[in-house]
Structure formats: C-alpha cells, structure tokens
C-alpha cells in the first residue's frame, strides 16, 4: 500500500514539472539564465503601495518621465511608413474604425459621431489629430502598476505587411512573428487590416510595442501570445479570439535562440515571469483556456480599456515565484 502511494505521489510531482517550466520541453542554460534575470526584474518592478498607484492614476497631469519628444520618428523611411498608414483616413476615430461585419467584429465598431475620450488614458492621445504621426507619445499615457512600461519607444517603426505564420523557427520578414522575436526595441504597426492565425504560440521578446491603432487586427483560430521571462511590452488594439492549444514544436523566441516547446494551454495571452507589461484596448473572447494568465511572479502590469466576453476564466494572477 505504501509503495503504491509513493508511486502515485511521484507521478503527480512529475506531471507538474512541465507546468512549472512554462511549456519548455527541454532544460537549457538559456532558460535558466532568463529565469534568474526575470526574478531580479520582478523584485525591482514590484510596487508595494497600491494606494500610491491609485493616486497616480487620478493625477491630472500624470507623466511617467518618458521624453517622447526626443524619440519621435526621425528616419525618412519610418515617416513614409507612418504617412502610408495614416493616409487611409484623417478621422480621429481611426482606432474604432470597423466594418461591423464578419466574425469577431463587435458592435463597438459601429460607433459614430465625434471623437470622445472618457478616461485619463484615452484623454492622453485619443482625440488628437496627429496621433498617427506621433504614435510613440502613447507611452506617456500608461497608468497603474505598469507605469514604467515604454515598449518599443527607443526603437524603429516595423510595419507588418503579411498575415502569414508558416515558419516558427525562421519567420518571414514582414510577419508579426518576425517582428516580435527581434532583440532590438521595435514599435510594430500594421499596413492594413488582417487576421493572423498563429500555428504555434507567439513568443514576444522584450522592448516591443504592438500597436494596432488604425487597423482591424485579429489573432484568431490558432495559438495565443506568450511573454515568458521578458519585460517592457505594450500591446494595444488587438482582437484575440477563438484561441486553441498549440501542438508544441520548435519555436524561435529571439534572434539567437529557439527550442522545443510543449503543448500550449490555449490561453489568449500568457504572462509568465514577465514585468512591465501594458495591455490596452484589447478585445478577447472564446479562448480554450483562460483569456489572460499572469503567473510566476509577473508584476508591473496594467490592463486597461479592454473587453472580455464568452469565457470561463478571464484572468489568473499568481504572486508566488518558484523555480525548479
């Protein structure tokens, strides 16, 4: 009897190991180093006083001391890209532009009338006629525990031109997967409306902004988004729905590393040991597991102005930090 109980205990513990390693099907020095770095960032990013954060949220002239003016798009190529995107319409309601038809397009896309901004974050940028030319000013608008997040502010503009996702180890230039794995900071925008079906979980590298304002971008009918042991990421304006489990396989997460991943749970967004994350104007529904998981000591996170529907688990937050 005791032998049987011991065997059951060993099996249970063994079954937990893949969970603690966040779908990593192999242990290598790379992930050990990333985990240790992430733990140090967690301790630095943790803010112990929620009342102070609330006070910051309501300050009329709130500023996170990010000098965006110095980081405006100066390169002629980037200005051409921004001009190309912004020329689609001069409406200050571009971020709500939608056709009101098709799967995953909510009733909000039918809103008409003058631009309105009803909260401190939206008032910071939303109704300004030049926001599309000054996209990086968005970093001055973040409130809450993720107030230090700047994303790809110090990087160049990267324009996603293709919705393809057919190579997870050597992704094609111009695809979202190719953009998010780069080691350099990037401010990622989209050339036009698109629906992206991820064949495997999308591993985002640090110092990235995914800015879908002005376009209708869906991540749907495939795997979800993963932020593992990374920091300083902004995701704005995506529609994420009908997410299913990833089957696992070889996936690149940076310019200099790829490895074998186990089966993904089917979360829309998985935040694992990550810090300084801002999710704004995200629409999420019908994910096989949870919509958003923030676990393994993830902290410094703001989730704002978002819409969640048709779900069993909206969000799971785990404070305890553990490594095997």
N, C-alpha and C positions, 0 to 999 in steps of 0.2 A: 504493500500500500504506500509506504513512504517513498519507495523508488518511483512509483507511478506519479505521485505528487511532485517529486523533484523534476521528473521529465516534463510534466505539464508546465512547471514554472520556467524551465529553461526554454521551452518552445515559445512561451509568452514573451519573455525578455528578448529573444531573438527576433520576434515579429515586430518589436518596437524599434529596432536599430535603423531600418530604412526610414522611418518617420523622423527620428532624431537627426538624420543626415540629409533631410530635405530632398529626397528622390535621387541622391547621389549614389549610384550603383558601384562606385569604386572609391577607395580612400587614397588620396594622393596628397603630397606635400602642399600643393597649390591650395586646396580647400582648407587644410589645417591652418595655413598662414592667413587666408582670407577670414576664417572664423576668429582667429585671435585679434586681427585688426578690427573686425566688426565689434568685438566685445569692448575694445578700448574706445571706439567711437560711441558706443551705446552709453558708456559711463560719462563721456563728455557731453553728449546730447541731452541726457536726462535732465528734466526741469522739475524740481520737487514742489513748486508752488503753483497750483492750478489757478488760484485767485489772481496772481500776478498776470498770468496768461489771459484771463478774462478781462482784466483792466486794460491790457494792451489791445485786445480785440476792439474795445469800445473807444479807444483814444481817437479823437477826430483827425489828428494829423499824424497818425501812426506811420513810422518809417523804419525799415529794418536795416538802415545804413548801408544799402547796396547802391553804389554810384552807377546807375544805369546809363546816365548820360555819356560816360566815358566808354561804354561798351556798345553804343549804337552801331548798326551795321554800316561799316565804312567801305568795305570792298565793293567795287563796281559790280562784280558778279552776283554778290548777295543782294545788292539793291535791285538788280534786274530781276532776280527771283521773286523778291517781295513785290515789285511792281507788277509782275506777271500774275501773281496770286491776287493782289488787291484790286487789279483792274476788272475783275469779274463783276464787281458791284461796288458802289460808293456808299451803300447803306451802312449806318452804324449798327444795324441789327444783323450784320452778316453772320455772327456766331449762332443765330437762331434760324438762319436760312435753311428751309427744308421743303420737301415736295409734298409731305403729308400722305404719301402713298408708299406701299411696299412694306416688307417685313421689317420690324424693329423700329419703324418711324412713328414716334408717339404724337399725341395731339398737340404737344407743345410746339411742333414745327409749323402749326397753322396760325400762330400768334401774329397779329398785325398791329399797325399803329406805330407811334413814335417810340424811340428807344427809352427804356426805363431801367433803372438800377436801384434795387431796393435794399441792398446790404452793403456794408463797408468794403467788401472785396470787389464787388461789381462796380461800385461807385468810383473805384480807383482807376478803371480803364474802360469800362464797357461802352459808354456813350461818347467817347472821344473820337472825333472823325479821323484822326491819324493813327489809331491804334494798330492798324495793319502794317504801317510803316515802322512802328516803334514797338514791335512785339515784345522785346526784352524788358520793357517797362513793367510787364506783368509781375516780375519778381518783387517789385515794391509793394504788391498788393496782398501778399500772403499774410495770414493771421494765424493765431493758435499755436499749438505746440511745434508746428513745422515752420516757425517764423524765420529760421536760419536758412531755409532752402532757397537756393538760387538756380538749380538745374544747370542748363547749358548756357547760362548768361555769358560766360567768358569764352564761348566757342563760336564757330561759324554757323551759318544757316545751312541746313541739309534738307533738300527737297525730296520727298518720297514721290516717285513717279510711277511705281508699279505696285500692284497688289499681290504679286506672286510670292509664294513661300515654298519653294520646292527643293531647297538645299539648306539644311540646318548646320552644316559644317563650313561650307564656303558660299555664303549667301550672295546673291547678285547685287551689285551696286544699284542704288535707286530703290531698293526694297526697305521696308521698315526693319526687318531683321538685320540687314547690313548696317543700318544707321545705329541701332541701339547697342551693338556689340563693340563699337569703336572705343578705343582707350581715351581719345580726346573728348573734351566737352563739346556737345553739339546741341543746337536749337533746331529741332526737327519739325518741319511743316509738310503739308501735302499739296501737290499740284492741283488735285481735283478730288471730287467725291470718290470714295472707293469702299469696298467691302473686302476685308482681308480674312481669309481662312487659314489659321496657323496650323501647320501639320504637326508641330511639336510646341511645347511651351516656349514663349518668347523670353529669353534671358536678357534683362536690361543691365547694362554696365553703368557705372557711376557718372555723375555730372551730365545728365541728359534732361532735356525738356521735349516732351511730345506734345505739340501744340496744334490741335485740330480746329482751332477757331477759323471760321470762314468756309469750312468744308464739312461734309457729312461723312464721317469715317466710322465704319463698323468693324469691330473684331468679333467674328461670329462663326458658329458652326465648326469650330475646331478647338484647339487648345487655348489656354489662357496666358496671362502675363505673370512672370516671376521676377522678383527683386530679391536676390539672395546675397547676403553679406556685402551689400553695396550701399551707397549713400548719395544724397543730394540729387533727387529726381523729382521732376514735375510732370504730371500727366493731366492734360486739360482738354476737355471736349470730346472724348471718345464715347462711342456707344459699344458696350460689351455685352453680348447676349448669346444664348444657346452654346455655352462652353461645355465641352465634354472632356473626358480623361485623355491625356496624351499617352501614347503607347510606349513611350520611352525609346531611347536610342542615343546616337551620337549627336550632341548639340554643342555649338560654339557659344561661349558667353563673353569672350573678349577677343581682341586681335591675336593674342598669344596663348590662348588656352581653349581646348574643347575636351569633352569627356562624355562618358556614358551616363545617361540619366535613367532612373527608374520610371515607373508609371506615375504620371502627374494625377492629382486628386480630382481635377475638374473645377478648381476654383477660378473665378474670373480674374482676380488679382491676388497673388500670394506675396506677402511681405515677410521675409524670413531673415531675422538678424540684420535688418536694414534700418538706417537712420536718416532723418531729414528728408521726409517724403511729403509731397503735397499733391493731393488728388482733388481736382476742382471741375465742376460741371461734367461729371461722369454719369452716364446713364447705364444701368446694369440690370439684367434680368435673366432668368432661366439658365442658371449655371448648374452643372451637375452636382457640384458640392456646394461650398459657400460662395458668396459674392466676393467678399474681401476677407482674407486671413492676415492678421498682423501678429506674428508669434516670434518666439525665440529672442526675446529682449528687444524687439523692434520698438523704437521710440522716436520722438520728434516728428510726429505725424499729424498732418491736418487733412481732414476730409470735409469738403465744403461744397455747397450748392449742387448736390448730386441727387439723383433719382434712382431709387431701388424698388423693384417690383417683381412679382412672380418668383418667389424664392422660398427656401426653407430656412436658410441661415444667412442673414445679411452680413454679419461681420463677427469674427472671432478675434479676441485680443488676449494674448498670453504674456504676462510680465516676466515670468521666471526664465532665467537664462541658463542653459545647460548644454554641455558638450560631452560627447563620449570620448 
